[in-house]
C-alpha cells in the first residue's frame, strides 16, 4: 500500500483543533506524512515575495527608511484585513478574498497555501506580497502572507515548532513606508502555536515578536490567528500587548468566529486611531475575516 496515495491529498486538514484528538495519533499521522514526502519542514526561516524571490533568512529585523519610496501607504488612513483562509479548502474563497481586498491597504492571511490558484489571484490583484512559509505541503509553501498596495521595505519571518507535532508556525514582520513620513508602519502577522495545553510555547512565540516590536518607534499592528482558545492563552497575549502599549481593536455588537468557545483572531495596535471595524461572516473558511480602518496619529 502506498502511504502517499492515502495521505497526500488536497485535504490539508491535517491537524484538527487542539484537545479533539490524542497527541500520539497526531504524531503518528505526521510521521506518515513526512515519510510519504508530503510535508517538508525547512531548517531555517524563509521569505517568498511577489517578485519571485525566495530568501533564506540569516538576519534580524532592522528597518531603515528608504531613500526613495515608490509604493508607500497613504499618510491619512490605513485599512487592514486579517483572515485565516483555511488553506483555500472551501469553495468561494476567491470571491470572498476579492471582495475583502478591494478596500484594503494591507491584507494579512494565515494558513495560506501558495498553490497556483492563490498565486494567480495575488498576481491578478496587482498586490505586492511577502510570505513567511512555515512548511511545504505537496511542494507548495504554507504559512502567513502579508500583501498590500504599498511595498514593505524590510521583512523577516520567524519560525517556532509545535512541541508535539513538530510542524512550525510562522510570524511575518513587515515594515511599510508611509507617504511623507520618516517613520514606518510595523505589521506583525502571526499564526499562533496551537497544539499545547498550556500557554508556554505560545508565550515564547509572542515574546520573540515582542523583542522586535519593542524597538520600533512608529505605529504598530499585531494581528492574526493567535489560537487563544483558553483563558491562559488569552492572558499570555494580553500581557505581551500591554508590555508593548498595544490596545485591541473592538468589534461592537459583532462576534468573531469562535473556536472551542473562544475568540482566536485578534488585531492589536498603537500609534493609530481606530475608526471603523467589522467582522465579516463567510462560509469559505472556519474563521471570519476581521476588517479595520485606522487613522494615523
Order of alpha helices (4+ residues) and beta strands (2+ residues): alpha-alpha-beta-beta-beta-beta-alpha-beta-alpha-beta-beta-beta-beta-beta-alpha-beta-alpha-beta-beta-beta-beta-beta-beta
